[in-house]
Amino acid sequence: MNRAFLDESTDVAKNYIRTIAFIDDEVEFDVKNTTSDHLLDANDLTKRFADAGKSCTFFKMQSADEKNSIVKLLQNSDVCILDWKLTFPGTVENVPEDQLEEDIEDDEGRGKHAKKLLKEIIANQNNSPKLIVIYTAERDTGPIYDSIKKIFSEKIFQENEDELWLQTDRYRIVICLKPQLSNSHNRELAQRSIPYAELPQLIYREFAHLTGGLVSNVVLRALTALKDNSNRLLQLYNKKLDPAFLAHRAMLAVPDDAGELLKDSLVGSIDALFSYENISQRCSYPYIESWIDHIDTFVENEIEIKQKNLSIDGNIRKEWQKDGFKKAMCNLWEASLSGQPPIKKIESKERELHRNTHKYYTPQNSSPVGANEDLAILTHHKSNLLQPGCIPQLTLGTVVKSISQGKYWLCIQQRCDSVRLNVDEPRSFLFLPLVKTEKQFDIIYKNTSEQYIRLQIKNKNCFDLKTIPFKQSHDGIVSAKQQENNFQFQDAEGSSFEWILDLKESHAQKIVNEFAASLSRVGLDESEWLRRS
């Protein structure tokens, strides 16, 4: 990774990371004289991280029964520092040092409890720390590396056995040696040992190796801004506002609508916060330039224009980002070929490239497949962040699929008409038909088989509009019911519809406005001579 971009990513990671959890069986706060290479000096480490404004939690593991408590702790930690040899009185793992190598590989030997914890962390991947550092005094790190690799199976997409790290799309695991081994006669062991003073910076750098990207750095900065300003938001939205909020609610025709105002106000405040923090500038050209420099090779490195292959290097990619495709290609043509650049051919190539431009910015060791689709899904799906236990509701922007007919439908019922349904009184919901296509499309999603499904709004004519009656599920709304593999709505006549996704409100409203505009067109018979004049 280019040093400038790595430094930037490390700085982003440093500001983001707040909590570090240490899991060890030999944790002491009052360390005096000890002969144990495995001892963890909690007092020293606390001071090292406190200087950087980080909070450390030390869990002295004394029983295998504490595994669930540790997993809950790690769900709220940014980084996990885990000892490999966790031994307790009476456990099989409490074995002599001379049995080290063969016992690491044995599920009933040294490393047994660390591996179980790693498996639990992976199982709770949505809330677990991204960076896991195996901080150990074991002298033979090879078997540790092999054991961890087996845990992840096919999920690993990057690994380096010499540097003792491996990485999935969610985690990076690094093996480091405790500082007691710095005096080892084995030069390699001494070099791999990490003193307490160097541990904070190692954590920031390793976290950056996992998350360091143009888009992810912007997200981490945004999350950091929320952390830094959480108290300010609480001061703005304080309990003194309760009487005013309740007065507002009491004066509404539909009191439950008051919650939407509060939610919209909070969203607006967060948007303003991001604006004042210049979050969008974190992916501006200077950062892009640094990002391009840190990539060695890209998937596509040539562009054919007028039967001429033009070589695309880092400087051209930067110029393309800074000045646009047309100017960059004209300059490249003039620099590498004689004669005037073919403007029309270049403009035609730009239109042709719109589906494959990302390949010119995809690192060689990455796959460009799905990049455009995934970004498109992020921009128009609201349901990307559907929380576990949350049940979808039928409202504006909900896309469903008929179980019996396999047809797709987009709900265009306004939010205010999707709530407060009367008990046992069906209400008709408005739907626009969607058809699967591989050409021009309006909506895209990924199904359970990891396939991208493209949907197009069919015709947008009033005669294509469909009304389907639904009854309230509870509290005056239509909620889906969770099935084995999906959520389903059931209409008043007993037909089932699979919930597919929820569009963002602005995207759904845009579709509704376009449909309404098509309804407002005027059909008029007039003189052809007049119409054509």
N, C-alpha and C positions, 0 to 999 in steps of 0.2 A: 504494500500500500504506500502511495506517495506520502512522504513525510508531512507535507503541509496539510493534506486532507486527513491523515491519521491524527495529527495534533488537534485539528478542529474537531474531529469526532471524539477524541479523548476528552477534550474540554466539555463537549456536550454531555458525554457520559458522566463525567465528574460532577457536573451540576445536577444531573438527574438522580444519581444514586444517593439515597439518604440512609438506608438501613442495611446492615450487614449482620447476618446470623452465623455464629460459630457453633458447630456441633462437634463435640469432642468428649472423650471419656476422662481426659486428664486436664482439667481446667482449674487454675489456681489464681487467686488475686493477690496473695501474699507469698510470692516466690522468694525463697532465700537460697539455700543450697540444695541442688538436686542433681542426681546422676541420670535422670530419665531424658532420653532424646525426644520423647513424645510429648513432654509437658508443654502446655499452652499458657503463656503469661498473660492473663486477661487484663491486668492492670496496665501493663505496658501497651498492649494493643488498643485499649480504650483511649489512652492519651494520644496515641498516633492518629487515630481516626477522629478524635475530638478536635484536633488542630485543623482538620479539614471540614469540620461541621457535620460529621457523620455519626450516626447512632449505632452502637454495637450491642448485640444480644448474645450472651454466652449460655448455651445449654449443655450442662454436664450430664451426658447420657450415662445412666447407671443401670438401666434395665431395658430389655427388648420391648417391654410393654409400653415404653414411652414413645414408640414410633409415631402413633397417631397425633400426640401432642406436638411432636417436632414438625410433622407435615403441616399442621395448622399454623405453626409459627412461620414456616417458610412461605406460606401463601401470602404473607404480608411483608416479606423481605425482598429487597432488590437483588441481593447477592447471598449465596450460601457458601460458607467455608466449611468443608467437611473432612474430618479425619478418616483415614481408611481403616486403621486398626482400632476398632471399638471393642474393648474387652471389659467384661463384668465378672465378678466372682461367681463361679459355678457354671459359666458358659463354655461351650466348646471352643470359642474363639480365643480363649485365654490360653495360648499355646506358647511354647518356648521360641525364642528368637531363631534358634538353629533350624527350626522347621518352616522358616519364613517362605521360601519360594514355592514349595509344594502346597502349602496351606492357602496361599492367596487364590489359587485356582479352585480350591475346594469350597463348595457352597456351605459346608459345615465348618470351615476354617476361617482364617484371618480374612477380613474383608466382607464377611457374611452380612453383617448389619448395615454396612455402608451401601452394599449393593441393593438391599431391600429398600433402603431410604431413597436411593436413586430411582428405583422402579416406581415408588410412590410419587415422587416428584414428577416423573414423566406422565403418570396416570392423571395427575392434577395439573396438566400443562397450561391451562388458561390462567392460573393464578400463581404459579410457582416462579421462583427467580430464574432469570435468563442465564445468569452466569453462575457456574458451580466450580469452585476451586477445591481440588483434593489436596489438602495441606497435610502432608504426612512425613513421618520419619522412617518409613520403610525404605530399605536400601535397594531393593529390586523393583523398579517401576514398570518393567516390561509386562509382567503378569497383571498388574493393576490396569494398564492400558488395554490389554486383551480382554479382561473381564468386563470393562466398561463398554468396549466395542460390541461385545455379545449382547449386552443389555439393549442397545439401540437397534441392533439387527440392521434392517434395510433403510432406516431413517437417516443414517449418516450421509451427508453429501460433501463434507470436507473433513480431512484428517491429516495429521502430521505426527507420525510415530517418533521422529527424531526430537521434535519440540514438545511432544507429549500433550497434544490437544486434539480434540475432535469436536465436530460441530454439526448440528441439525439445523432446520429452519427456525427452531425455537430456542435451542440451547447451545452453549459453548461450555465444554468441560476441559479444565486445564489441571494438569498434575504438577504440583510444586513440592519441594522439600522444605521441611522446617529448618529454622536457623541453626539448630544444634548440630546439624551435619556440615556446617560451613568449615569446621576444623577437621573434617574427615581426610584421611590420607588418600582416599580416592578422589582424584582431581575432578572427575565428572560429577560426582555427588556434591562436592563443595561448590561447583559452579551452578548447580541446579537449586541450591538452597536459597531461600528468599528471606532476608532479614526483616524484622517487623517494620523497620523504617521504610522499606521498599514495597511493602505489601499494598498500601493504598494505591500507589501509582500503577502497580501491576494490575490491580483490579480495574481501574479506569481504562487502561489500555486494552485489556482483554475484552472488556465489555464493548469497547469501540470496535474491535475486530468483528464482533457479532452484529452490532447494530449500525455500524458506520456506513451510512448511505445517504444520498441526497434527500430522499423523501423521509426516511426514518429519523434522520437528524432533526428535520423540521418537526416531526411528531414529538420527539423527546424534548425539544425546546418548548413546545406548546404545553406538554404535560408538566414540565418544570415551572413554567409561568403560572400554571394553576396551583401547583404546590406552594410557590412563593407568595401567591396572593390569596390563598384560601381564607386567611384571617381578614383581609380587606373585604372580601365578599360577604363574610359573616357580619362584619361591621355595617356594611351597606344594608344587608337584608337581616336586620336585627329584630329582636322580639318586641321592640317598641312599635313596630309596624303592624302588630297583630290587630289592634283595634281598627286601624284604617282598612286593613284587608277585610276584616269581618264586616265593616260598614259597607265597603264596596260590594261584597258578596250578598249582603242583605238587600241591597237595592236592585239587584239583577232580576230579570224576569225568570231566568234559569240560574239559580245560585251556583250549581256545579261548574258553570263556565268560568268561575273566578280562578280556578286552578290553572287554566290555560294562559290567562294573563300573567300570572306569576311565573309560569314556566317560560313564556316568551320573553319576559323581562330579564330573567336570569340568563337565557341564551344570548340576548342582546348585550348584556354586561360582559359575558365571556368573549363574545365576538369583539367588543371594544377593547378588552384586555389584550387579545391577540394582536389587534391593530396597533395599539400603543407599544407592544413589545416587538413590533416589526417582524412578526413570525413569517409573513410571506416573503420578506427579503432574505430569509435564510436559505432560499433556493434560487437566489438571483444569480446573475452571470459570474461574479467572482467565485462563488461556491461551485458553480458548474465547471468553471475552468480548472479549479483545483481537483474536482472529481474526475474529469477527463484525464488529467495528468497521472492519476494514480492507477489507471487501467492500462495493463500491458498491451493486450490485443483485444480486438472486437470480433464479433461473429461475421459481420460484413465489412469489407475494406475496399470495395470497388463499386463504382457506379458507371453504368453504360449509358452514354448519351451520343446519339447519332453514330452508332456502331464504333464508338471510341470508349475504351475502358479508362476511367479516371480513378487514380489511386486516392483513397481517403485516409489521411493521417490525422494525428491529434490536432494539429493547427487548423486543418480544414473543418474538423468537427467543432472546434471552438468558434471559428468564423461563422459556421452554419448557425450555431446557437446565438451568436451576437448580432449578426446582420441578416439572417434568413437564408433560405436555400438558394434563391435566384442569384443574389449577389455573390455568395460563396462559390457557386458553380461557375459563374462568369469569370471570377478572378482565377479559379483553378484552371479553367480552359485557356485563358490568356497566358498563364504561367507555364503550362505544360504543353500546349499546342499552339501552332501558328494560326493567324487569322482571327476574325471576329467570332465571339461565342454565338452559337445558334439560340437566340433568346426563346423562340417559340418551342424548340425542342426541349429546352431546359424547363420552361413552364409546363409543358406536357409531362415531363418526367416527374415534376413535383406533384402533379395530380395523381400520377400513377403510383407514387411511392407512399401515399398516405396510410396504407395498411401495413407497410413493412419498414417504415422509417426507424422504428425502435431497434431493428437489427444492427443499425450503424452505431447504436449506443449500448449494445448488450455485450458484457464481457465474454471472452472466449469460453471461460469455464462455466458459464451460466446458460440456461435455456431460455430463449426468447418466447417460447410457446406460452400463450395465455397472458402475456404482459398487457396488451391493449385491452383484452376482455376484462381482466381483473381491475384495471384502473377505471374502466367504464362502469363496472359494477359498484365500485366505491363512490362514484360521482352521482349515481341516481338511485341506489338502494338505501332505504331507511333501515331495513331489517338486517343489515350487516352486524349490528350490535344487539340483536335480540338476545336477551338474557335467559339463562336456564330458569325454567319455571314460569316464564312469561308466556301468556296465551295470546296469539294473534286475534285481532278484532277486525270485523268487516267494515271498511270505511273507504274514503277516497284514496285511491292509489293501490288498493289491494288487488293482486293478481291471483286468480284461482284457476284450477283445471277441473273440468267435469270428469268424475270418476267413470261414469257410464259411457260418455261420448268421446272423451279425450280432448275436448275443445278447451281453448284458453279464453278467459274473460278478464277484462280490466274493470274494476268497480269505479264509477265516476260519481257516486253519491256523495254529496257534500258532507263534511264532517258533522255539521249541525243537524243534518237529516239522518245521520247514522246512529244517533243516540236517542234516549228517552222513548224507546218503543213501549207501547202498552202491552201488558200481559195478555197472551192469547189473541193478540190482534196483529196479524201479519202486515209487514210493510214491504212495499216493492222497492227493490234496489236496482239502480241503473247500471248496465254493463255495456262496454264496447267489446266487440269480438277481436281476438288476436289470432294470427296465423303464424305457424312456424315457417321460417324462410332462411336461406343462406345468402340472400342478397341484402338489399337495404332493409334495415330493421330499426325499431324504436326502443326495444327493451331486450336485454340479454341477462341470462342467469346461468348458474352452474347447478346441474341436477345432482342427485345422490351418487351417480356413476361418474362424477367429475367431468361430465360433458357440458359444453357450452350450448345453450339453447337460445336461438335468436327468434324474437317475436316481432311481428309487424301489425300495426293497427289496421284492420281491414276497412278500407274505403272511407271511414269517418262520415257515413251518410246516416240520416235519421232512421231510414228503414232497416239499418243494421243494428240499431240500438235494441237491447234486450232487457226486459224487466223480469226479475226473479224475486218472489216473495220470501221473506225470512221472518221468523219469530225471534223474540228476544231470548237470550240465554240466561242472563241475570242482569239486574241493575239497569235494564233498559237498553242493553247493547247486544250485538250478535258476536259471540265468541266461538272460536274453533274448539274442537275436542281433540285431545292428543291421542293418536293411534300408535301402533307399534313403530312405524317408521316416519310418520308425518303428522301434520295437523289437518283436520277436515272440518268444513262447515256443512251443515245440513239445512236445506231450505224447508219451507213450510209443507212441501209435498213429499218430503222424505228423500230427495235426491242429494247425493254427497258431492262436495267440491273440495279438492285438495288445495290447501293454502300453499302458494308458491313463494311470494315475496310481498313486501310493502315498498312502494316507491316513495321517495322523498316528496314532501308536500308540494314544493315548488315545481318539481318535474311533473307530478300528476296534474297540478293546476294548469300547467302549460298545455297538456294534452286536452284538458277540458275546454280551455279557451279556444284552441284550434278547432275543436269539434263544434263549439258554439258559433264560431265565425263561419263555418261551413253551412250552418243552419240559417244564418242571417243573409245569405246571398239572395239576390232578387232575380227571379225569372221573368224576363220581359220580352214580349214580341214587339218588334219595331221595324221600320223600313231598313232593308239591307243597305240601301244607298246611304242612309243616315248613319247606320252602325259602322260602316266601313270608311266613312269620310273623316 
